[in-house]
Amino acid sequence: MVGHGGSIVRLTGELEETAVAGWYRSARFRPDPARRESGGLVQRLNWQTRTRYYETLVDQLQATGGATDGLARDELAAAAGQRRPSTLYYLVSPRSPGSLAGALVAASPRRLYEKQRGERVLDLLVTETKVWSYWPHREGWLGALDDLTVIDRWLAAASLIRVVADWAMCSRSLATAASFAPPVAAVEDLLRLADGGRPGGATADRPTADRPGDGKPANPAAPGANGAGAREASSAARKPAPPVDPGLAAVTALLTTVVRTAVEASGIGPAFVLAAVHPSLTSLVSAAGPGTEKITAEVADVMTQLEHQLPRLAADERVRIADELTPRLRAVLTLLAEGR
């Protein structure tokens, strides 16, 4: 993007100002003018408590394969070294000033958080833990966008898909939790890219997409573990359902597919996950027409990965990939032949 006077406006500047990015910074750090060597910031005392909860949840999800049904708040708190289970509610409740849910209610123009009937405080913890686990991947992605001076929204969105797929492959149990819900940070980033930098912008006018699975990843649930939570859930149940945000639903569904594909498919890389959702991504983020050199380079990259991975796959997996890719490859070759 080119600003006034011909200067290049950093795409990452927009992405660093999302609601989730603001929450992460404020949840981890507090201002301290005396700490000039650390940029005037110091880590909050309760950040260690948060990360202990996050780490404990990851460990327990690895033991259950991503299932949360058998997890209990009291047991999780004890495993995290907390004597009072209420500490968890204080950290993640939407009424708490430092919670992700509370930050999204206050700062996001999109309904990235909505209270859901019948869900638990652990669902809110899963949502925060996914963001925490994904954050190093996001920082690496933003750094790459800056280093390569990427200002094309389609290229940024395509690389985001690869990064989310890579995170899911590295954190399979956590990624599986909540019906393969993607990190809400990735949801907001893709919404921002699709909206052309306007929060709550263009994607809100797109056709409605079906909401994904059970977990509704962009809408973590309100806790119902105590009487107050139960009364809130009952009150919410009597309210009419808010209108569906088509852009949010479409982005959430796409990224849920990315996570599910990355977790369930064996022997593939992020490039193949991107290929699987390419049509859906193109409908959300307009792609500038690339040059032939770029197209050839990207296809060659995918083919190189395929040649490397195929010998490692079992026969039935190669047959499944062949059944899926052969018709598409034939169609592409036909189009190339027509141009001669």
TORKOL-4160 file (C-alpha; in steps of 0.2 Angstrom, whole numbers, padded with zeros to 4 digits, m for minus):
340
<pt num="1" X="0000" Y="0000" Z="0000"/>
<pt num="2" X="0007" Y="0017" Z="m0005"/>
<pt num="3" X="0003" Y="0032" Z="0007"/>
<pt num="4" X="0004" Y="0051" Z="0005"/>
<pt num="5" X="0019" Y="0057" Z="m0004"/>
<pt num="6" X="0023" Y="0040" Z="m0011"/>
<pt num="7" X="0029" Y="0032" Z="0005"/>
<pt num="8" X="0025" Y="0013" Z="0008"/>
<pt num="9" X="0013" Y="0010" Z="0022"/>
<pt num="10" X="0018" Y="m0006" Z="0032"/>
<pt num="11" X="0004" Y="m0019" Z="0031"/>
<pt num="12" X="0010" Y="m0025" Z="0047"/>
<pt num="13" X="0006" Y="m0009" Z="0055"/>
<pt num="14" X="m0012" Y="m0013" Z="0053"/>
<pt num="15" X="m0010" Y="m0030" Z="0060"/>
<pt num="16" X="m0001" Y="m0025" Z="0075"/>
<pt num="17" X="m0016" Y="m0014" Z="0080"/>
<pt num="18" X="m0029" Y="m0028" Z="0080"/>
<pt num="19" X="m0040" Y="m0031" Z="0096"/>
<pt num="20" X="m0031" Y="m0047" Z="0100"/>
<pt num="21" X="m0014" Y="m0040" Z="0098"/>
<pt num="22" X="m0019" Y="m0026" Z="0110"/>
<pt num="23" X="m0025" Y="m0039" Z="0122"/>
<pt num="24" X="m0009" Y="m0049" Z="0121"/>
<pt num="25" X="0002" Y="m0034" Z="0124"/>
<pt num="26" X="m0008" Y="m0027" Z="0139"/>
<pt num="27" X="m0011" Y="m0045" Z="0147"/>
<pt num="28" X="0008" Y="m0048" Z="0146"/>
<pt num="29" X="0015" Y="m0031" Z="0150"/>
<pt num="30" X="0011" Y="m0015" Z="0160"/>
<pt num="31" X="0019" Y="0002" Z="0157"/>
<pt num="32" X="0034" Y="0007" Z="0168"/>
<pt num="33" X="0042" Y="0023" Z="0163"/>
<pt num="34" X="0057" Y="0018" Z="0174"/>
<pt num="35" X="0061" Y="0003" Z="0163"/>
<pt num="36" X="0068" Y="0012" Z="0149"/>
<pt num="37" X="0079" Y="m0002" Z="0144"/>
<pt num="38" X="0064" Y="m0013" Z="0141"/>
<pt num="39" X="0054" Y="0000" Z="0131"/>
<pt num="40" X="0045" Y="0007" Z="0147"/>
<pt num="41" X="0036" Y="m0010" Z="0149"/>
<pt num="42" X="0037" Y="m0023" Z="0163"/>
<pt num="43" X="0030" Y="m0040" Z="0163"/>
<pt num="44" X="0014" Y="m0041" Z="0173"/>
<pt num="45" X="0014" Y="m0052" Z="0189"/>
<pt num="46" X="0000" Y="m0063" Z="0184"/>
<pt num="47" X="0007" Y="m0067" Z="0167"/>
<pt num="48" X="0016" Y="m0082" Z="0175"/>
<pt num="49" X="0000" Y="m0088" Z="0182"/>
<pt num="50" X="m0008" Y="m0087" Z="0165"/>
<pt num="51" X="0006" Y="m0096" Z="0156"/>
<pt num="52" X="0005" Y="m0110" Z="0170"/>
<pt num="53" X="m0013" Y="m0112" Z="0166"/>
<pt num="54" X="m0009" Y="m0112" Z="0147"/>
<pt num="55" X="0005" Y="m0125" Z="0149"/>
<pt num="56" X="m0005" Y="m0136" Z="0160"/>
<pt num="57" X="m0020" Y="m0136" Z="0148"/>
<pt num="58" X="m0008" Y="m0141" Z="0134"/>
<pt num="59" X="m0001" Y="m0155" Z="0144"/>
<pt num="60" X="m0019" Y="m0162" Z="0148"/>
<pt num="61" X="m0025" Y="m0160" Z="0130"/>
<pt num="62" X="m0010" Y="m0170" Z="0124"/>
<pt num="63" X="m0015" Y="m0184" Z="0136"/>
<pt num="64" X="m0033" Y="m0184" Z="0130"/>
<pt num="65" X="m0030" Y="m0181" Z="0111"/>
<pt num="66" X="m0038" Y="m0164" Z="0112"/>
<pt num="67" X="m0054" Y="m0169" Z="0121"/>
<pt num="68" X="m0060" Y="m0157" Z="0134"/>
<pt num="69" X="m0075" Y="m0166" Z="0140"/>
<pt num="70" X="m0066" Y="m0175" Z="0155"/>
<pt num="71" X="m0057" Y="m0159" Z="0161"/>
<pt num="72" X="m0062" Y="m0151" Z="0177"/>
<pt num="73" X="m0058" Y="m0133" Z="0182"/>
<pt num="74" X="m0053" Y="m0139" Z="0200"/>
<pt num="75" X="m0041" Y="m0152" Z="0194"/>
<pt num="76" X="m0034" Y="m0140" Z="0181"/>
<pt num="77" X="m0031" Y="m0127" Z="0194"/>
<pt num="78" X="m0022" Y="m0140" Z="0206"/>
<pt num="79" X="m0011" Y="m0146" Z="0191"/>
<pt num="80" X="m0006" Y="m0128" Z="0188"/>
<pt num="81" X="m0001" Y="m0125" Z="0206"/>
<pt num="82" X="m0016" Y="m0114" Z="0211"/>
<pt num="83" X="m0025" Y="m0117" Z="0227"/>
<pt num="84" X="m0040" Y="m0108" Z="0222"/>
<pt num="85" X="m0049" Y="m0113" Z="0206"/>
<pt num="86" X="m0058" Y="m0096" Z="0206"/>
<pt num="87" X="m0041" Y="m0089" Z="0200"/>
<pt num="88" X="m0045" Y="m0096" Z="0183"/>
<pt num="89" X="m0062" Y="m0088" Z="0182"/>
<pt num="90" X="m0054" Y="m0072" Z="0187"/>
<pt num="91" X="m0041" Y="m0073" Z="0173"/>
<pt num="92" X="m0052" Y="m0078" Z="0158"/>
<pt num="93" X="m0070" Y="m0072" Z="0163"/>
<pt num="94" X="m0077" Y="m0058" Z="0151"/>
<pt num="95" X="m0080" Y="m0047" Z="0166"/>
<pt num="96" X="m0061" Y="m0048" Z="0170"/>
<pt num="97" X="m0051" Y="m0033" Z="0163"/>
<pt num="98" X="m0037" Y="m0043" Z="0158"/>
<pt num="99" X="m0046" Y="m0057" Z="0149"/>
<pt num="100" X="m0046" Y="m0060" Z="0130"/>
<pt num="101" X="m0065" Y="m0061" Z="0130"/>
<pt num="102" X="m0067" Y="m0045" Z="0139"/>
<pt num="103" X="m0054" Y="m0036" Z="0127"/>
<pt num="104" X="m0064" Y="m0042" Z="0112"/>
<pt num="105" X="m0080" Y="m0036" Z="0119"/>
<pt num="106" X="m0073" Y="m0019" Z="0122"/>
<pt num="107" X="m0061" Y="m0017" Z="0107"/>
<pt num="108" X="m0067" Y="m0027" Z="0092"/>
<pt num="109" X="m0080" Y="m0020" Z="0080"/>
<pt num="110" X="m0084" Y="m0038" Z="0075"/>
<pt num="111" X="m0092" Y="m0051" Z="0086"/>
<pt num="112" X="m0076" Y="m0061" Z="0089"/>
<pt num="113" X="m0082" Y="m0066" Z="0106"/>
<pt num="114" X="m0100" Y="m0070" Z="0111"/>
<pt num="115" X="m0107" Y="m0079" Z="0126"/>
<pt num="116" X="m0113" Y="m0097" Z="0122"/>
<pt num="117" X="m0126" Y="m0107" Z="0131"/>
<pt num="118" X="m0119" Y="m0122" Z="0141"/>
<pt num="119" X="m0101" Y="m0119" Z="0139"/>
<pt num="120" X="m0088" Y="m0118" Z="0153"/>
<pt num="121" X="m0074" Y="m0107" Z="0159"/>
<pt num="122" X="m0062" Y="m0120" Z="0151"/>
<pt num="123" X="m0068" Y="m0115" Z="0134"/>
<pt num="124" X="m0062" Y="m0098" Z="0137"/>
<pt num="125" X="m0046" Y="m0105" Z="0143"/>
<pt num="126" X="m0044" Y="m0115" Z="0127"/>
<pt num="127" X="m0047" Y="m0099" Z="0117"/>
<pt num="128" X="m0034" Y="m0090" Z="0126"/>
<pt num="129" X="m0021" Y="m0104" Z="0126"/>
<pt num="130" X="m0023" Y="m0106" Z="0107"/>
<pt num="131" X="m0019" Y="m0088" Z="0105"/>
<pt num="132" X="m0004" Y="m0089" Z="0117"/>
<pt num="133" X="0003" Y="m0105" Z="0108"/>
<pt num="134" X="0000" Y="m0097" Z="0091"/>
<pt num="135" X="0009" Y="m0081" Z="0095"/>
<pt num="136" X="0027" Y="m0085" Z="0091"/>
<pt num="137" X="0021" Y="m0091" Z="0074"/>
<pt num="138" X="0011" Y="m0075" Z="0072"/>
<pt num="139" X="0027" Y="m0064" Z="0077"/>
<pt num="140" X="0037" Y="m0074" Z="0064"/>
<pt num="141" X="0024" Y="m0071" Z="0051"/>
<pt num="142" X="0024" Y="m0052" Z="0054"/>
<pt num="143" X="0043" Y="m0052" Z="0054"/>
<pt num="144" X="0043" Y="m0060" Z="0037"/>
<pt num="145" X="0030" Y="m0048" Z="0030"/>
<pt num="146" X="0041" Y="m0034" Z="0036"/>
<pt num="147" X="0058" Y="m0041" Z="0030"/>
<pt num="148" X="0050" Y="m0045" Z="0013"/>
<pt num="149" X="0041" Y="m0028" Z="0012"/>
<pt num="150" X="0025" Y="m0038" Z="0008"/>
<pt num="151" X="0011" Y="m0025" Z="0005"/>
<pt num="152" X="m0001" Y="m0036" Z="m0006"/>
<pt num="153" X="m0015" Y="m0042" Z="0005"/>
<pt num="154" X="m0017" Y="m0058" Z="m0005"/>
<pt num="155" X="0001" Y="m0063" Z="m0003"/>
<pt num="156" X="m0001" Y="m0059" Z="0016"/>
<pt num="157" X="m0017" Y="m0070" Z="0017"/>
<pt num="158" X="m0009" Y="m0084" Z="0008"/>
<pt num="159" X="0006" Y="m0084" Z="0019"/>
<pt num="160" X="m0006" Y="m0083" Z="0034"/>
<pt num="161" X="m0014" Y="m0099" Z="0029"/>
<pt num="162" X="0003" Y="m0108" Z="0029"/>
<pt num="163" X="0007" Y="m0101" Z="0046"/>
<pt num="164" X="m0009" Y="m0107" Z="0054"/>
<pt num="165" X="m0007" Y="m0124" Z="0046"/>
<pt num="166" X="0011" Y="m0125" Z="0052"/>
<pt num="167" X="0005" Y="m0121" Z="0070"/>
<pt num="168" X="m0009" Y="m0134" Z="0069"/>
<pt num="169" X="0004" Y="m0147" Z="0064"/>
<pt num="170" X="0015" Y="m0142" Z="0078"/>
<pt num="171" X="0001" Y="m0142" Z="0091"/>
<pt num="172" X="m0010" Y="m0156" Z="0086"/>
<pt num="173" X="m0019" Y="m0159" Z="0102"/>
<pt num="174" X="m0022" Y="m0141" Z="0106"/>
<pt num="175" X="m0027" Y="m0137" Z="0088"/>
<pt num="176" X="m0040" Y="m0152" Z="0089"/>
<pt num="177" X="m0048" Y="m0145" Z="0104"/>
<pt num="178" X="m0065" Y="m0135" Z="0102"/>
<pt num="179" X="m0069" Y="m0144" Z="0085"/>
<pt num="180" X="m0053" Y="m0138" Z="0077"/>
<pt num="181" X="m0056" Y="m0119" Z="0081"/>
<pt num="182" X="m0042" Y="m0108" Z="0074"/>
<pt num="183" X="m0033" Y="m0095" Z="0085"/>
<pt num="184" X="m0044" Y="m0080" Z="0086"/>
<pt num="185" X="m0029" Y="m0070" Z="0082"/>
<pt num="186" X="m0028" Y="m0078" Z="0065"/>
<pt num="187" X="m0047" Y="m0075" Z="0062"/>
<pt num="188" X="m0045" Y="m0057" Z="0066"/>
<pt num="189" X="m0029" Y="m0055" Z="0055"/>
<pt num="190" X="m0038" Y="m0063" Z="0040"/>
<pt num="191" X="m0053" Y="m0052" Z="0043"/>
<pt num="192" X="m0042" Y="m0037" Z="0042"/>
<pt num="193" X="m0034" Y="m0043" Z="0026"/>
<pt num="194" X="m0050" Y="m0047" Z="0018"/>
<pt num="195" X="m0058" Y="m0030" Z="0024"/>
<pt num="196" X="m0044" Y="m0020" Z="0016"/>
<pt num="197" X="m0038" Y="m0013" Z="0033"/>
<pt num="198" X="m0056" Y="m0007" Z="0038"/>
<pt num="199" X="m0061" Y="m0016" Z="0054"/>
<pt num="200" X="m0079" Y="m0023" Z="0052"/>
<pt num="201" X="m0078" Y="m0018" Z="0033"/>
<pt num="202" X="m0080" Y="m0027" Z="0017"/>
<pt num="203" X="m0082" Y="m0045" Z="0022"/>
<pt num="204" X="m0098" Y="m0040" Z="0032"/>
<pt num="205" X="m0107" Y="m0038" Z="0015"/>
<pt num="206" X="m0102" Y="m0055" Z="0008"/>
<pt num="207" X="m0114" Y="m0070" Z="0007"/>
<pt num="208" X="m0117" Y="m0079" Z="0023"/>
<pt num="209" X="m0106" Y="m0094" Z="0025"/>
<pt num="210" X="m0111" Y="m0109" Z="0037"/>
<pt num="211" X="m0103" Y="m0108" Z="0054"/>
<pt num="212" X="m0090" Y="m0122" Z="0057"/>
<pt num="213" X="m0093" Y="m0136" Z="0069"/>
<pt num="214" X="m0097" Y="m0137" Z="0087"/>
<pt num="215" X="m0083" Y="m0126" Z="0094"/>
<pt num="216" X="m0087" Y="m0109" Z="0085"/>
<pt num="217" X="m0069" Y="m0104" Z="0087"/>
<pt num="218" X="m0071" Y="m0086" Z="0085"/>
<pt num="219" X="m0085" Y="m0086" Z="0099"/>
<pt num="220" X="m0078" Y="m0093" Z="0115"/>
<pt num="221" X="m0091" Y="m0097" Z="0128"/>
<pt num="222" X="m0097" Y="m0089" Z="0144"/>
<pt num="223" X="m0093" Y="m0099" Z="0159"/>
<pt num="224" X="m0107" Y="m0108" Z="0168"/>
<pt num="225" X="m0098" Y="m0117" Z="0182"/>
<pt num="226" X="m0107" Y="m0107" Z="0196"/>
<pt num="227" X="m0124" Y="m0100" Z="0199"/>
<pt num="228" X="m0120" Y="m0083" Z="0192"/>
<pt num="229" X="m0114" Y="m0091" Z="0176"/>
<pt num="230" X="m0130" Y="m0102" Z="0175"/>
<pt num="231" X="m0141" Y="m0087" Z="0177"/>
<pt num="232" X="m0132" Y="m0077" Z="0164"/>
<pt num="233" X="m0133" Y="m0092" Z="0152"/>
<pt num="234" X="m0152" Y="m0093" Z="0156"/>
<pt num="235" X="m0154" Y="m0075" Z="0152"/>
<pt num="236" X="m0144" Y="m0076" Z="0136"/>
<pt num="237" X="m0155" Y="m0090" Z="0130"/>
<pt num="238" X="m0171" Y="m0080" Z="0131"/>
<pt num="239" X="m0163" Y="m0066" Z="0120"/>
<pt num="240" X="m0165" Y="m0067" Z="0101"/>
<pt num="241" X="m0150" Y="m0073" Z="0092"/>
<pt num="242" X="m0140" Y="m0059" Z="0085"/>
<pt num="243" X="m0138" Y="m0058" Z="0066"/>
<pt num="244" X="m0124" Y="m0068" Z="0058"/>
<pt num="245" X="m0109" Y="m0059" Z="0052"/>
<pt num="246" X="m0106" Y="m0066" Z="0035"/>
<pt num="247" X="m0088" Y="m0061" Z="0034"/>
<pt num="248" X="m0084" Y="m0068" Z="0051"/>
<pt num="249" X="m0093" Y="m0084" Z="0048"/>
<pt num="250" X="m0084" Y="m0086" Z="0031"/>
<pt num="251" X="m0066" Y="m0083" Z="0038"/>
<pt num="252" X="m0069" Y="m0094" Z="0053"/>
<pt num="253" X="m0075" Y="m0108" Z="0042"/>
<pt num="254" X="m0060" Y="m0107" Z="0031"/>
<pt num="255" X="m0048" Y="m0107" Z="0045"/>
<pt num="256" X="m0057" Y="m0121" Z="0054"/>
<pt num="257" X="m0054" Y="m0131" Z="0038"/>
<pt num="258" X="m0036" Y="m0126" Z="0037"/>
<pt num="259" X="m0033" Y="m0132" Z="0055"/>
<pt num="260" X="m0043" Y="m0148" Z="0052"/>
<pt num="261" X="m0034" Y="m0152" Z="0036"/>
<pt num="262" X="m0017" Y="m0149" Z="0044"/>
<pt num="263" X="m0021" Y="m0160" Z="0059"/>
<pt num="264" X="m0030" Y="m0175" Z="0051"/>
<pt num="265" X="m0020" Y="m0176" Z="0034"/>
<pt num="266" X="m0003" Y="m0185" Z="0036"/>
<pt num="267" X="0013" Y="m0182" Z="0026"/>
<pt num="268" X="0008" Y="m0165" Z="0019"/>
<pt num="269" X="0015" Y="m0148" Z="0021"/>
<pt num="270" X="0007" Y="m0131" Z="0023"/>
<pt num="271" X="0008" Y="m0128" Z="0004"/>
<pt num="272" X="m0005" Y="m0142" Z="0001"/>
<pt num="273" X="m0016" Y="m0135" Z="0015"/>
<pt num="274" X="m0016" Y="m0118" Z="0006"/>
<pt num="275" X="m0020" Y="m0127" Z="m0011"/>
<pt num="276" X="m0035" Y="m0136" Z="m0002"/>
<pt num="277" X="m0043" Y="m0119" Z="0003"/>
<pt num="278" X="m0037" Y="m0108" Z="m0012"/>
<pt num="279" X="m0054" Y="m0106" Z="m0019"/>
<pt num="280" X="m0062" Y="m0100" Z="m0003"/>
<pt num="281" X="m0048" Y="m0089" Z="0001"/>
<pt num="282" X="m0049" Y="m0081" Z="m0016"/>
<pt num="283" X="m0067" Y="m0077" Z="m0013"/>
<pt num="284" X="m0062" Y="m0068" Z="0003"/>
<pt num="285" X="m0046" Y="m0059" Z="m0002"/>
<pt num="286" X="m0044" Y="m0052" Z="m0020"/>
<pt num="287" X="m0029" Y="m0058" Z="m0028"/>
<pt num="288" X="m0018" Y="m0047" Z="m0039"/>
<pt num="289" X="m0014" Y="m0055" Z="m0056"/>
<pt num="290" X="0004" Y="m0063" Z="m0053"/>
<pt num="291" X="0017" Y="m0064" Z="m0066"/>
<pt num="292" X="0021" Y="m0080" Z="m0075"/>
<pt num="293" X="0037" Y="m0082" Z="m0066"/>
<pt num="294" X="0029" Y="m0081" Z="m0049"/>
<pt num="295" X="0016" Y="m0094" Z="m0054"/>
<pt num="296" X="0029" Y="m0106" Z="m0061"/>
<pt num="297" X="0040" Y="m0104" Z="m0045"/>
<pt num="298" X="0025" Y="m0107" Z="m0033"/>
<pt num="299" X="0020" Y="m0123" Z="m0043"/>
<pt num="300" X="0038" Y="m0129" Z="m0043"/>
<pt num="301" X="0038" Y="m0127" Z="m0025"/>
<pt num="302" X="0023" Y="m0138" Z="m0022"/>
<pt num="303" X="0029" Y="m0151" Z="m0035"/>
<pt num="304" X="0046" Y="m0152" Z="m0026"/>
<pt num="305" X="0037" Y="m0155" Z="m0009"/>
<pt num="306" X="0026" Y="m0168" Z="m0017"/>
<pt num="307" X="0041" Y="m0177" Z="m0025"/>
<pt num="308" X="0049" Y="m0177" Z="m0007"/>
<pt num="309" X="0034" Y="m0183" Z="0003"/>
<pt num="310" X="0026" Y="m0196" Z="m0009"/>
<pt num="311" X="0040" Y="m0209" Z="m0006"/>
<pt num="312" X="0037" Y="m0208" Z="0013"/>
<pt num="313" X="0018" Y="m0212" Z="0012"/>
<pt num="314" X="0009" Y="m0228" Z="0013"/>
<pt num="315" X="0001" Y="m0235" Z="m0003"/>
<pt num="316" X="m0016" Y="m0231" Z="0002"/>
<pt num="317" X="m0012" Y="m0213" Z="0006"/>
<pt num="318" X="m0004" Y="m0211" Z="m0011"/>
<pt num="319" X="m0019" Y="m0218" Z="m0019"/>
<pt num="320" X="m0030" Y="m0206" Z="m0010"/>
<pt num="321" X="m0019" Y="m0191" Z="m0015"/>
<pt num="322" X="m0019" Y="m0197" Z="m0033"/>
<pt num="323" X="m0038" Y="m0198" Z="m0033"/>
<pt num="324" X="m0039" Y="m0180" Z="m0027"/>
<pt num="325" X="m0026" Y="m0172" Z="m0037"/>
<pt num="326" X="m0026" Y="m0181" Z="m0054"/>
<pt num="327" X="m0042" Y="m0173" Z="m0060"/>
<pt num="328" X="m0036" Y="m0156" Z="m0055"/>
<pt num="329" X="m0019" Y="m0159" Z="m0063"/>
<pt num="330" X="m0027" Y="m0165" Z="m0079"/>
<pt num="331" X="m0038" Y="m0149" Z="m0080"/>
<pt num="332" X="m0023" Y="m0138" Z="m0078"/>
<pt num="333" X="m0014" Y="m0147" Z="m0091"/>
<pt num="334" X="m0029" Y="m0145" Z="m0103"/>
<pt num="335" X="m0029" Y="m0126" Z="m0100"/>
<pt num="336" X="m0011" Y="m0125" Z="m0103"/>
<pt num="337" X="m0013" Y="m0135" Z="m0120"/>
<pt num="338" X="m0027" Y="m0123" Z="m0125"/>
<pt num="339" X="m0015" Y="m0108" Z="m0124"/>
<pt num="340" X="m0003" Y="m0116" Z="m0137"/>
